[in-house]
Amino acid sequence: MQPNPTIMSEGSTSRALAVAFATTTAMWLLSYVAMLQPGSLAGEAIFIVTLLVLCAGAALGAILDTQCHSISRAVRRGLEIGFISACINLMLVGSLVGGSGDVGIWFIGLFGASLVLGAVGGLLGGWMRSAHSGSRSPIVWHGAFAAVCAVLTFLMLVSGGIVTGFEAGLAVPDWPNSYGHNMLLYPLSEMVADLDSGIFYEHAHRLTGMFVGLASMTLCIVLWGADRRTWVGILGSLVLLMVIGQGVLGGLRVTGVLTMSAEAAVLSPSTALGIVHGVFGQIVFAFMVFIAAITSTRWLHGPSAEPTNGAGFARFLAWALLIGLVLQLIIGAMYRHLAMDLELDGSRTNHLLMAHIALAALVMLLAIINGVRAIGSPAGGRVQRRIGIALCILVTVQVLLGVVATVVVLARAPDAAVPVIEVIITSAHQANGGLLLAAAVLLTAWQRRLEC
């Protein structure tokens, strides 16, 4: 593989960040499940798995270092992963301490355990690399880091969907504080005291948003430092501003005004901003996916675009699908928030539901046409075929989930508590919609890259 002039550096920093952020994302996901109180035995098992994930991430960091020919270097790679992960996890220490004054102990414990597990993982990774040495294709690591950021953003969308599903968007009444506490210092004990209150889901979503903010800030710096294409750095700055804006939208959705107060008389929660917040989150995810595509190894080192019959019309169809999906997101968000936040009678929201269903038929047709066309496209080989297959599968699943979600939501009595199965189905519908949007973004980007 020839060096690409658009890449400034393939150094270890981007690799360490990609592996460490991916590892910590997996740890946070496991911690989220553990906080759902699955039982003492299951909770202990998840805790052990979480530690093993850090160890595995450190081992991966050593394995992926093509210059790692000694145990000492492998251990250093593991220590890097452990250190970066500990720095990210500092966002959780305040909640664990809960104002008890044991910050120093937790700080030492966090970094000590992370570095030990990192060193052990690096040692194992070095041994595995020595035992199974072989050539590996170079990876564009800032592109890999962008892909990790996209996955993390998707998980934030999922957590937001769960918040909406449980109607917990206003469970924490103030922002940027949480019940008067600094958001990073809100006690974990209060957060999980009563899962039915919705506080856990809402506050966990806020913490995940801060994680995404840290990731997007880091990504912006990495893109400016690793990629010579100025417009890519500008995109990194733009997505950082979008993430910041998304956080402000989420806060104002709760308070309605810029205030630190938790007094109900001062606050005026905004359903309109809730709708914008939900839709804009999907758009942020789409931008993350696009950045991951244009910085990927295949994009930068793959073959040049091929002359293809009907390429212009294919781009039109891809853009039509992308715009249709965004319109679907807007209508779906309007229906969901108006029905839940304002508890409007069904007769006042049925027109939105009907529009959502009608547009779904058009989107399904466009997705299948684009998918079949991509599968049969001679340009791009496996890339376009995989995107085409993904489009066909995702749109089929989306329609099925939409039908089931509609039945479940309409069957629930107006004053009844939201059942868990409804949250699972509606959240899956929203998450799969995000994946469908991502596939449409990838199709649009790769058609431009591979066809001319």
Phi, psi and omega in degrees: 000126183281146176301143180259127183294346180278351182257125180282319187206144173246034186292182187282342184298310180296322179296314180297318179296316181299312182291316183294317179293323177295317179298314181291326176299315178297322179295318178294322179297317178295321178296322178301315179296318181297324180291347177283003176057062180283000183121154185298317182294314178296320179298317178294322179296318179295322179298316179296317179298323179299317177295321179294328178297317178297319179296318179293321178297319178295320177297319179296321179300323178286320181296322184280352177280106184294343180260011184275092183246007179220155180295322181297320178293322179297319179295321178299319178298319179294320178296324177300314181296316180298319181293312180298318179299318179297320178299319178294318183288354173301335179297342182259345185298319181301320179292323180291321179289317177062034178078015183279348179089004181266033184300315182301317180296315180294321180297311180296318180297318181298307183289323179297310181294319181295319180290322178295312179296323177296317180295317178297316178297317178298321178298314179296319179297320178296319178294317180295322180293321179292322182286332183231050182291148180178165181285144178231144179291137178301146180243138173280102192286330177290334173289321177297320178295321177298322178295321177298318178297324178294318178297316178299318178296322177298318178296326175295321176299318180297315180296325176293322177296323178294320177302311180295320181299320179274004182054043185253015184298336180246020181296327173254111192282343184243165179197140008280358174280170174232106185052043177086345179274150165304138186307324181278354182247005179294122188301135178298325181299322178285329182295323184251008184300321182217099182296333180291341180287340181085356183298317181302312184296318181290314183290323177298324177295321178296316179295321177297322177299322178293323177298316177297321178299316177297317181295317182291325176294317178295319179299318179302314179296317181296317181296319178293329183271338188249344185239128182283346181284110184302322182294335176289318175298321177297320177298320178298319177294320180296317182291329175296315177297323179295318179295318177298314178299322178296321177295319178295319177300317179298320179291316180290335174300327181278315187264331183081334180219161176282106181203151175266357185285151174248011181284130183300328181293335182271329187274148177214081182309139187248116175291323180300315178291331175298319178295313180297318180300316181295317181289317184294329177299320178294323179292321175300316178300318179300318178296320178299318179296319179297316178297319178298324180292312187283352176249006182287160180299315182294322180296316185279329185247000183283179182292162179288167179294146181252142174297127185225131177296134177075018182298321180296316179293325178297322178294322177300316180295321180295317178292325177298319177296316182298315180293320178299321179294320178297317177298322177299317179300317182296312181294318179298318179295321178297314180298313184295315183286321180294321180290324184270308185294312185265353180051046181290147175298146183305328181295340182266351179238357182298328180295325176291320179296317180295320178295320179298317180292317181297316180292330179298323179296318179293317180297320179298317179298314180296320181295318180292318179299312179296320181295313180297320179296318180293322179298322182268002183290132179285341183272140174089344177058235187295330184301305182292323179298316181295320178295318179298316178297317179299318179300312182296318180291312184296320182290327176294313178298321182297317179296316179298315178296322179297318179296312181296318180298318180298316180297314183294316182294315181290336181281340182284136177295147184306322184261004183281153176292152181286118179287153183299321182298326178293318179297318180298314184290313181293322178292322177295322178297317179293316181295317179294327174298322176295320177294322177296318176298319179299318179296322178293321177297315179297319178299313181298317181292314185287330174297319177294323182285325190254342184239143177216000000 
